[in-house]
């Protein structure tokens, strides 16, 4: 008698548990629930992307300060003068060593 009562109770508890789980799953798969989940995940992803961008900006500013200190550059001073204009390529010579011109004397 005790065995039958135990197994009947175990079966009833398992049935209630399975029914509850199935109902939660069905409620979670409705279009409204799926849309709400997608919106929540998109907002969370946007928030994480914003935090990442802020971290990158702060690290970039810190590294720029480190480089300026290492190079002896001061933000308040005038920038160094730019170098003069580059020399033009000599006529008749290719600009790049691997390029050739189709000249009549090459044929």
N, C-alpha and C positions, 0 to 999 in steps of 0.2 A: 504494500500500500504506500509506503514511504517513497519507494522508487517511482511509482507512477505519479505521485504528487510532485516530486522533484523534477521529473522530465516534463510534466505538463507546465509547470511554472517556468522552467528554462525555455521551453518552446514559446510560451506566451511573451516572455521578456524579449526573446530574439525577434519575434514577429513585430512587436511594437517598435523595437529599435530599427529594424529594417524598413518598416513603413515610414518612420520619421526621417530616416536618411533619404529614402526615395522621394519624399515630398520636398525636402530641402533641395535635392538635386533638380527636381522638376521646376521649382520656383526660381532656382538659379539660372535656368536655361530659357527663361522667357525673354522676349525681345527687349522689354524695358530693363530687365536686370542686366542683360548683356550690354546694353547701351550705357547704363550707369557705370558698369565696371570698366568699359572702354574709356569713358570720360575721366573717371578717377585715375586710371593708369596714365592717360595722356597728360593730365594736370601734374601728376607726380613726376613723370619724365621731364616735363618742362621745368619744374622746380629743380630737379637734379641737374639739368643742363645749365640753368642759370647759376647755380652754385659752382658748377665746374668752370664756367666762364669767369666768374669772380675770382676763383682760385688761380686760374691761368693769368688773369690780369695782374693780380697782386704779385705772383711769382715773377712775371715778366718785368714789372717795375723794380722789384728787388734785384733781379739779375742785371738790369740796365744800370742801376746805381752801383752795383759791384764792378761792372765793366768800366763805367766812368771813373770810379776811384782807381782802378787798376791802370787805366790809361792816362790818368792825370787830367782828365777833362772836367771842367767846371761848367755847370749849366749857365751861370751868369756871364761867362766870358764870351767873346766873339768867336765864331767858328773859324777854324783854320782856313786859309785861302785855298781855293781849288787849284789844281794844276792847270797849266796852260793848255792850249789846243794841241791835239795829237797831230803828228805829221801825216800827210796824205801818202797813200801808197804810190810807189814809183810807177810811172806809166809802162805798160807792156808786161808787168809782172802780175801773176795772179795774187789775189788777196789772201787766199788760203793755199797752203802747199799742195793740197790734193785736187784743186780745181785747175782746169786748163782752159785756155781760150782757143777757139777755132779760128786760127789765123791762116792766111794763105800760105805762108812759108812752112807751117806745120804739116800741110797736106802733102 
